[in-house]
Amino acid sequence: MNTYSKRRWIAVMIVCLAAVSCSSPETHLPTNLPQPTDTPLPQSTSTSAPTPVPSDLVWFAPNFGSRDYLELFTKPEWWSAARSRINVFQFYADNVIGEGSCPICGDNTFDAFVRADAFRKLTDWGLAIGLELGPIYPDWDCTSDVVFLNANKAIQNIESNGGVVTFLSMDEPFLYGQLDIDGRNCGYDMEETAAVTSHYIERVISAHPRISVGDIEPYPHFSIAELEEWILAIEDKGVTLAFFHLDVDTERVRVERKNVAADLQALQRFCREHRIPFGIILTSNWTASNSNRAYFDSTMEWIYTLKDAIGKPQHVIFQSWQGPTPSGAHEIPINLPQNDPSNYSHVQLIIKGLDVFDQ
């Protein structure tokens, strides 16, 4: 992956809801946003109680189009040991909005998850459900209006089919507020991006009060000082992030010879001082992710580096978006099973990786 290392294509895959037309993005948005005046959106139809979660969390987010994604729900015995060590199962919004097509998702559609009874099973297994969708994508929505409706749609889909959404992870809003995608950008400075982001958080929590909303941002695309300034800009809008997850481009770290240990220690300390749970995404170096074995080995190398730098983060996120394969889907790595050392599965990586942290 390149400088904006996470899922730059996600923006063009999420479709607009029928009630909203997709127009060109605006180039400026006042920082003093009004309170939402939307017609109230329906609240969750789920009657299940939210899953209690501890402060230290292990997250699992399979790749969009992983070929055996649905088997996580039809063959639960194939990852029982790994599942017992996970707290949060996170979906990409593309997989669960249920509108339009998602070429990178393969056969992993909302309807397929419903047929597998995926959301209800996660609740029965005691796993909290997370959803990832950011407020800003410059090639189609700079205001968060369309994105909010899509987020609400995804939450409704999950909760009307037996699940309970506990976490919403924002996909790099600080980055997308200033990013140029195919010649289109929002033209925001940090203050304006923080205004849109905090507005989005407030709208989500107003519609779904039990959901905790946190942020994901890239390093070293942003320095630690810039990331700290960004978190403070959100706080200045009266919003505290429920968590902060770092997406580390390990190839840039290597090439630019970053002092990753010192930087991670500084950001971890800052988040602790601001009482924001700090997490690190565990994924492969994008130059070494063209097979299950390469993905596994590269991610394990990052895990050892991370352990030496800061130990086990408060949130540990096993997550893949690597692709595409020749099929067009983002498939790597395979998810199952947990007990075949020759296939280098994602759930085996979870077990091995957590063993390293717990040594």
N, C-alpha and C positions, 0 to 999 in steps of 0.2 A: 504494500500500500504506500501511498505518497503522503505529503505533509498533512492533509486532513484525512487521517488514517482510517476513519470509520465510515463506511457505508455512504459515500457521497452519492451513490445511485439511489439511496432510499427515498430521496425526495421525489424522484420521477416515477416511483413505483406506487406510491400511495395515491389513490384516486380521490377526486373531489366528490362529495356527496351531492345528490341530485338537487338539494335545496340551495346549493351555493355554486355560482359560476366561477370558473378558474380564470381570473384575469391576470394581466401583467402585474408584477409586484410593485408596490409603492416604493418610492425612493426616500421617503422621510415620514416619520411618525412622531408626533409630539410626545415628550417624555411624561407629561402629566396626563396619563390616560384616564378617561372617565370610567366609572364603575360600569360593569356589564349591564346592558339594557335588553339583553336577549329575552325572548320568551322562555320562561323556566323550562329546563329540560327535565324529562322524567327521571325520577330517582331509580336506583337499582331495584330490580324485581326479585333479586335473590333474598331468601329468608335465612341463609346460613350466616353464622357469626364469623367475623374475620378470624383468621388463624393467628393465635398469639405467637409473637416472634421475639427471640432474644436480641440483645444489642449487637452481639457478634454474629455475623451472617455469612453463610456460604450460598452463593447464587449459581444457578445453572441456566445458560441460555444457548440451546442448540442452534446450529446454523439454519438459515431460512429454508434451504432446500435439502437438508440432509436426508439421504435416501431411506433411512430407517427411523425417521422422526416419529411416525405414528406407532411404531413397534414399542416405543417407550411406554405406551398406554395399553397395547394389546399383549405385550410380553413383559409385564412388570417384574417377574422373577429374574429377568436377565440383568437387572440393575438394582436389586434390592439392597445390597451392601452400600453402593454409592448413594442411593436415595436416602438411606438412613443418616447420611452425613450432610445432606443438603437442607437448607431452610427455605429458599426462594427459587421458584421456577419462573423464568422470564420469557415472554413471547415478544417477538417483533410485531409491531402493529400491522405490518403488511400481511402477516399470516392470519390475522383474526378480524380484520375489518369486515371482510366478507363482501366487498364491492370490487368489481373489475378483476383484472388479471394481475398476477405477480410472477413474471417469468423466472425470477431468481428463486422463487419459493418451490419450484417443482410441483409435486402433488400435495404439498402441505397447506391446504386451504382451510378456511374456517369450517366449511361443511364437512370436510374430512375429520377435523378435530371433534366436531359434534358427533359424528357417527362413531368415533372411538370413545366417546364419553370422556374426553380428556380433562375437561375443566372440573367435572364432578369428581373424577378419580384423584386429581391433585388435592382437592379439598378433603376427600376421605383419607388421603395419605398424610394429611397434616402439613402440607406444603403451602406456604404463602405464594400467591401469584403476582408476578410483576409484569409490567407492560412498558415497552420502550417507544417513545414518540416525542420528538422535540417541538418547540413552538414556532421555529423559524426555518423556512426553506426558501431561499431567494428566487428559485426558478418558478415558484407558484404561490407562495404565501409569506408575506413579510409581517402580517399583523397578528397572526396566530388564530384568526377567526375560523378559517377552514380546518386548521389542524385541531383546534379544540373540538369541533364537531366530529372529526374523525376519531379523536381520542375517546369522546363520549360514546360513539358508536361501538368502538372496540370493547370498552368497558361493559356496555350494555350486552353485547354479544356473549361475553364470558359469563356475566352474572345471571343472564337469563337461561344459561345452560349448566348451572350447578356450581360455578366457580365464584370466588370472591377475590377481587383485585385489591391488593394491599399496597403495592408500590407502583409509582410511575417514574420511570427514568427518562429524563430529557436528553435528547440526542444532540449534544454539543451546540447549544444556542449561542454561546459566546463566539464560537467559530463561524457559524452560519450567518450571524448578524453582519459580518464583514466580508464573507466569502463571495467570490465571483464564480458563478456556475453558468457556463455557456454564454458568457457576456451579460448575465443578469445578476444584479446584486441589490441588497436592501440599502446599502450606503449608510449603515448605522455606525455610530461610535459606541463606546462601551455604555454610556449613560442611556442611550436610546435602546440598545439591546437589553439592558437590565430592565427597562420599563416594560417592554413587550414580554419578557420572560416572567417577571413578577406578576403581570396581569394574567398570563396564562396559568400560573400556579394558583392564583386566587380563584380563577374561574373553575379549575378542576376541583379544588377543595370545596368550593361552594356547592358544586353539583354532587360531589362524592366526598363527604366530610371525613370518612375513615381512611382515605387514600393518602399516603405519604409521598411527597414529590421531591425527588433529588435530581442531581445534575451529573452529566458526564462531560469531561472536557479533555482535549488532547495535549500531551506533552511529548517532545519538547517544542511542538509548534508554538505553544505559549510558555514563557518562562514561569518559574515559580512565583516571582513577584507579580507578574501579570495575572496569574490565576488567583492569587490572594486578593489583588485589587478587584477582580471580577466578583469574588464572593462577597467582599465588602460592598460593592455596588448593588448587589441583590439585597443585602441586609439594609442598606440605606433606603430601599423601597418598602421596608417594613416586613420583609419575608425572610425566613430562615430556612435554608435548605435542609431537608430531612436526611440527606446523605450527599457525599461528593465522591464520585468514582473517576479515577484517572485512567485514560486510554493512552498507554505508552507505546510510541513507535520505537521499538527496540533497535531497528535498523538505523534510524537517525541518531539514536543515543550512541550507537557504536561508531558511526561515521563521524559524528561531530564531537566524539570523545567527551560526552557530558559526564559530570560528576553526579551520576544518578543516585548514589547513596546519600550524598549530602542534600541533594534536592528533595528526595523523597522524605528524608528525615525532617527537613524544614516544613514541607507541606503537611506532613502528618502532625507535627507540633502545632502548626497554625490551626488546623481543623480541630484538634483536641481543645485548644484554647477557646475556640468558638463553639464548642460542643456539637460539632458536626461529624457524624461517623464517616470515617475515611476508608475508601476501598480502592483496590487495584484490579484492573481487568487482566486476566491470565489468558493470553492468546498467543498465537505463533508470530514470529517475525515474518512479515509478508513475503520476504524473499525465500522463505523456507517452509512453504505451506502447500506444496503441490501434491502431497500424499499424506495418508494417515500417519505413516511413520515419521515423515519430516515435521508434520504439525506437532506430533507428540514430543519428539526430541527437542524441537525449538522451544516449545512452551515449558518443558521441564527445565531447560537451561535458564529461562527467564525466572522460573520459580526459585531456583537456587540463588540467582542474583538478588532477587527480592528478599529472600530470607536473610541473606548476609547483610542487606542494606537496612531493613527495618523489622525483620522478623515477620510474623503473620499479621497482615492488616486486619482492621476491625471487620471490614467486608472483603471477602475473597470472591471474585467473579470469574467463573469459567465460562467463556463466551466466544463464539466463533461467528465470523461473517465472511470467511475466506472463499474466494471464487473469482470468476465463474469457472466451472468445468466445461468441457465441450458441449454438454447438454444445455448450457446457459444458466443452470441452477447453481447456487452456492451450497456445495455439498460437504465440504471437508471440515471436520473429520466425521467419520462414521460414529454413531452414538453407542452402539452395542456390539457385543456383550461386555460384561465387566471382568470375565474370568478367562479370556483367551489372550495370552500375552503376544500372540502373533499378529493381532489385527489393530492394535494401538488405538483403541476406541476412546471416545470422549469421556465416558464414565470411568474407564480404567485410569485415564489421566486425572480425574477428580480424586480417585482413591490414592494414587501414587503421589500426587501433588500435596494433598492434605497430610499424608504420612511425612513428607519432608518438613512441612511447617510444624508438625506436632512432635518432631524428634527432639 
